[in-house]
Amino acid sequence: MTASRRPGPRRIAILGHVARPAVRRAVLRLRQTLARQGREVRLDELLAAEMDLPGYPLEELARWCQLLITLGGDGTVLAGGTVGGLGFLAAAEARELGASLRAVLDGRWPVARRRLVEAAVFRRGAKVRDGVALNDVVIKGAGGYAAIHLRLSALGEDLGHLVADGLIAASAAGSTAYSLSAGGPLIAPDLEALVVTPACPHSLGSRSLVLAGDAEIAVRLIGSFDRTLLMLDGQDSFTLEPRDDVRIRLGRAAVRMLQNPRRPFVRALRAKLGWQGSLKRSL
């Protein structure tokens, strides 16, 4: 006798880019397909409002759903990721949506656990803000060009004074985003590591630092010629004041992200980043 196939998630939430007509069309198709399978589907309230359908706040969806499908670009994925503890279908192109969804519901896509980056801001000893990010926590000037002055410590030791356009603290999964653009290293996404990268430092000796998953970095804002922001995944921001202390680490909270087996990390390096160029360019 053969074993029966698992039914897969029954409660499915959809988060989508509200300004894209193609996303709205895909949502209608998904709702019909999943409803025929007896699954309950709920939409994020912003997406639902664009479609004149019932919707729910994202935090409420996060507590309710067994699978979150994000439709759109990286920003949509990041918005869903920070609510934590979810499964995602965010690793397929639009033309692959039907086949990818069937693979996910059949249990054929593996699930990887990705720890979030936590940040807490202390002002005169009292916590005034905290938050989490899937990719990175960034400290930078609001105008984007004025240098900021920071004092850093990690592993229980003082790292000294940093003058730079900003500081990026990224998860391994986020190492291919802003941190990479600032000269940071590529880290395999399954490693539990915190990557600390200065953005445009004023000293040639200020390089990226890769810390273990249980390490914490402490940052004190000494001053800036512009308003200084703490940014979470480039979406949520908080204004820092001189002498504020920011503590950043990998948190216990994590998201469970579905992995497309046809798009392993090494293949993405070649396809998206042109890893090591090509044979033609090497000859």
C-alpha positions as CSV (number, residue, x, y, z in Angstrom):
1,M,0.0,0.0,0.0
2,T,1.4,3.4,-0.9
3,A,1.6,6.3,1.6
4,S,-0.9,9.1,1.1
5,R,0.4,12.5,0.0
6,R,0.4,15.2,2.7
7,P,-2.4,17.7,2.1
8,G,0.0,20.7,2.6
9,P,-1.0,24.0,4.2
10,R,-4.7,24.7,4.4
11,R,-4.5,28.4,5.6
12,I,-2.7,30.5,3.0
13,A,-2.1,34.3,3.0
14,I,-1.1,36.5,0.0
15,L,0.9,39.7,0.2
16,G,1.3,41.5,-3.1
17,H,2.7,44.7,-4.7
18,V,-0.5,46.8,-4.8
19,A,0.6,48.9,-7.8
20,R,1.2,46.1,-10.3
21,P,-1.8,44.9,-12.4
22,A,0.0,41.6,-13.1
23,V,0.0,40.9,-9.4
24,R,-3.7,41.5,-9.0
25,R,-4.4,39.1,-11.9
26,A,-2.1,36.5,-10.4
27,V,-4.0,36.9,-7.0
28,L,-7.3,36.2,-8.7
29,R,-6.0,33.0,-10.3
30,L,-4.4,31.8,-7.1
31,R,-7.6,32.4,-5.1
32,Q,-9.6,30.4,-7.5
33,T,-7.1,27.5,-7.7
34,L,-6.6,27.3,-4.0
35,A,-10.4,27.5,-3.3
36,R,-11.0,24.6,-5.6
37,Q,-8.5,22.6,-3.5
38,G,-10.5,23.4,-0.3
39,R,-7.9,25.8,1.1
40,E,-8.7,29.0,2.8
41,V,-7.1,32.2,1.4
42,R,-6.8,35.6,3.0
43,L,-5.3,38.8,1.5
44,D,-3.2,41.5,3.1
45,E,-5.5,44.5,3.7
46,L,-3.6,46.9,1.3
47,L,-3.7,44.5,-1.6
48,A,-7.3,43.6,-0.8
49,A,-8.4,47.3,-0.8
50,E,-7.0,47.7,-4.4
51,M,-9.1,44.7,-5.5
52,D,-12.3,45.5,-3.5
53,L,-12.0,42.3,-1.5
54,P,-11.9,41.6,2.3
55,G,-8.4,42.0,3.8
56,Y,-6.5,41.6,7.0
57,P,-3.6,43.4,8.7
58,L,-0.3,41.7,7.9
59,E,0.5,40.9,11.6
60,E,-2.9,39.1,11.9
61,L,-2.2,37.1,8.8
62,A,1.2,36.1,10.2
63,R,-0.4,34.6,13.2
64,W,-3.1,32.8,11.1
65,C,-1.5,31.5,8.0
66,Q,0.6,28.3,7.4
67,L,2.0,29.7,4.2
68,L,2.6,33.2,3.0
69,I,2.8,33.8,-0.7
70,T,4.5,37.1,-1.6
71,L,4.0,38.5,-5.1
72,G,6.2,41.3,-6.3
73,G,9.8,42.4,-5.9
74,D,12.3,42.1,-3.1
75,G,10.6,44.9,-1.1
76,T,7.4,42.8,-0.9
77,V,9.4,39.8,0.3
78,L,11.1,41.9,3.0
79,A,7.8,43.3,4.2
80,G,6.5,39.8,4.8
81,G,9.7,38.4,6.2
82,T,9.9,40.7,9.2
83,V,6.6,39.4,10.7
84,G,8.6,36.2,11.3
85,G,7.9,32.5,11.6
86,L,6.3,31.9,8.2
87,G,6.7,29.9,5.1
88,F,7.3,31.8,1.8
89,L,6.8,31.3,-1.9
90,A,9.1,34.0,-3.2
91,A,11.6,32.2,-5.3
92,A,9.9,31.9,-8.6
93,E,9.2,34.0,-11.7
94,A,5.6,34.8,-12.7
95,R,5.7,32.2,-15.5
96,E,6.7,29.5,-12.9
97,L,4.0,30.4,-10.4
98,G,1.6,27.5,-11.1
99,A,4.3,24.7,-11.2
100,S,6.1,26.2,-8.2
101,L,2.9,26.4,-6.1
102,R,2.1,22.7,-6.9
103,A,5.6,21.7,-5.8
104,V,5.3,23.7,-2.5
105,L,1.8,22.2,-1.7
106,D,3.1,18.7,-2.5
107,G,6.0,19.2,-0.1
108,R,8.7,19.0,-2.8
109,W,10.4,22.3,-1.9
110,P,12.8,22.2,1.2
111,V,12.4,24.7,4.0
112,A,15.3,26.7,5.3
113,R,15.4,28.6,8.6
114,R,16.7,32.2,8.4
115,R,17.4,34.2,11.6
116,L,16.4,37.8,11.6
117,V,18.7,40.7,12.5
118,E,17.6,42.5,15.7
119,A,18.4,46.1,16.6
120,A,17.7,48.0,19.8
121,V,18.2,51.7,20.4
122,F,19.1,53.0,23.9
123,R,18.9,56.7,24.8
124,R,20.4,57.7,28.2
125,G,20.2,54.1,29.2
126,A,16.5,53.5,28.3
127,K,15.4,51.5,25.3
128,V,13.5,53.8,22.9
129,R,13.1,51.6,19.9
130,D,13.7,48.0,18.7
131,G,12.9,46.1,15.5
132,V,13.9,43.2,13.2
133,A,15.1,42.9,9.6
134,L,15.4,40.0,7.3
135,N,18.4,41.4,5.3
136,D,20.1,44.2,7.1
137,V,20.1,47.0,9.7
138,V,21.7,50.2,8.4
139,I,22.9,53.4,10.2
140,K,23.3,56.3,7.7
141,G,22.7,60.0,7.2
142,A,19.3,60.9,6.0
143,G,20.7,62.8,3.0
144,G,22.9,59.8,2.0
145,Y,26.1,61.8,1.6
146,A,27.1,63.3,5.0
147,A,29.6,61.3,7.0
148,I,28.6,60.0,10.4
149,H,30.9,59.4,13.3
150,L,30.5,56.1,15.3
151,R,32.2,54.2,18.1
152,L,32.1,50.4,17.7
153,S,32.6,47.5,20.0
154,A,32.2,43.7,19.4
155,L,33.2,40.5,21.1
156,G,33.6,42.4,24.3
157,E,36.3,44.7,22.9
158,D,36.4,48.3,21.6
159,L,36.9,48.5,17.8
160,G,37.5,52.2,17.8
161,H,36.2,55.2,15.9
162,L,34.6,54.9,12.5
163,V,33.9,57.8,10.1
164,A,31.9,56.6,7.1
165,D,28.7,57.2,5.1
166,G,27.1,54.5,7.0
167,L,27.3,51.1,8.7
168,I,25.5,47.9,7.5
169,A,24.9,44.9,9.7
170,A,23.5,42.1,7.6
171,S,22.5,38.5,7.9
172,A,24.1,35.9,5.7
173,A,21.0,36.0,3.5
174,G,21.3,39.8,3.3
175,S,25.0,39.7,2.4
176,T,24.1,39.8,-1.3
177,A,22.1,43.1,-0.9
178,Y,23.4,46.5,0.3
179,S,26.3,45.0,2.1
180,L,27.7,43.5,-1.1
181,S,27.3,46.9,-2.9
182,A,29.4,48.5,-0.1
183,G,32.2,45.9,-0.7
184,G,31.1,43.3,1.9
185,P,31.7,39.5,1.4
186,L,29.3,37.0,0.0
187,I,28.1,34.6,2.7
188,A,26.3,31.4,2.0
189,P,22.7,32.0,3.2
190,D,22.6,28.9,5.4
191,L,25.4,30.2,7.7
192,E,24.4,31.9,10.9
193,A,26.6,35.0,10.7
194,L,26.4,38.7,11.2
195,V,28.3,40.7,8.5
196,V,29.3,44.2,9.6
197,T,30.3,46.5,6.6
198,P,31.2,50.2,6.7
199,A,29.7,52.1,3.7
200,C,32.3,54.4,2.1
201,P,34.7,54.5,5.1
202,H,37.2,57.4,5.4
203,S,39.9,55.0,6.4
204,L,41.3,52.2,4.1
205,G,41.7,50.0,7.1
206,S,37.9,49.9,7.8
207,R,36.9,46.5,6.3
208,S,34.0,44.2,6.7
209,L,33.8,42.0,9.8
210,V,32.1,38.6,9.9
211,L,30.9,37.6,13.4
212,A,29.5,34.4,14.7
213,G,25.7,34.0,15.1
214,D,25.8,34.6,18.8
215,A,27.9,37.8,18.7
216,E,26.6,41.3,19.2
217,I,27.9,44.6,17.9
218,A,27.4,47.9,19.9
219,V,27.4,51.2,18.0
220,R,27.4,54.7,19.6
221,L,26.5,57.6,17.4
222,I,29.1,60.3,18.2
223,G,27.8,62.8,15.7
224,S,26.8,63.7,12.1
225,F,26.4,66.7,9.8
226,D,23.0,65.4,8.9
227,R,20.1,63.7,10.5
228,T,21.0,60.1,11.2
229,L,18.7,57.2,10.6
230,L,18.5,53.6,11.8
231,M,16.9,51.6,8.9
232,L,15.5,48.1,8.9
233,D,15.5,46.5,5.5
234,G,15.4,50.0,3.9
235,Q,11.7,50.2,4.8
236,D,11.3,51.1,8.5
237,S,13.4,54.0,9.9
238,F,14.1,55.7,13.2
239,T,15.9,59.0,13.8
240,L,19.0,58.6,16.0
241,E,20.4,61.3,18.3
242,P,24.0,61.9,19.3
243,R,25.1,59.5,22.2
244,D,22.4,57.0,21.2
245,D,23.6,53.4,21.6
246,V,22.5,50.7,19.1
247,R,22.9,47.0,19.8
248,I,22.7,44.7,16.8
249,R,22.7,40.9,16.8
250,L,21.1,37.9,15.1
251,G,17.9,37.2,17.0
252,R,16.2,34.0,18.1
253,A,13.3,34.8,15.8
254,A,13.5,33.3,12.3
255,V,11.5,32.9,9.2
256,R,11.1,29.6,7.4
257,M,11.7,30.2,3.7
258,L,10.8,27.8,1.0
259,Q,13.8,27.1,-1.3
260,N,13.5,26.6,-5.0
261,P,15.7,23.5,-5.7
262,R,16.2,24.7,-9.3
263,R,17.9,27.9,-7.9
264,P,20.6,26.9,-5.5
265,F,22.9,29.6,-4.1
266,V,25.9,28.9,-6.3
267,R,23.7,29.0,-9.5
268,A,22.4,32.4,-8.4
269,L,26.0,33.6,-8.0
270,R,26.6,32.9,-11.7
271,A,23.2,34.0,-13.1
272,K,22.7,37.2,-11.1
273,L,26.2,38.3,-10.1
274,G,28.3,37.0,-13.0
275,W,30.5,35.1,-10.5
276,Q,34.0,34.8,-12.0
277,G,32.9,36.1,-15.3
278,S,32.7,33.6,-18.2
279,L,34.9,31.3,-20.2
280,K,34.8,33.6,-23.2
281,R,36.0,36.6,-21.1
282,S,38.8,34.5,-19.6
283,L,40.3,33.5,-23.0
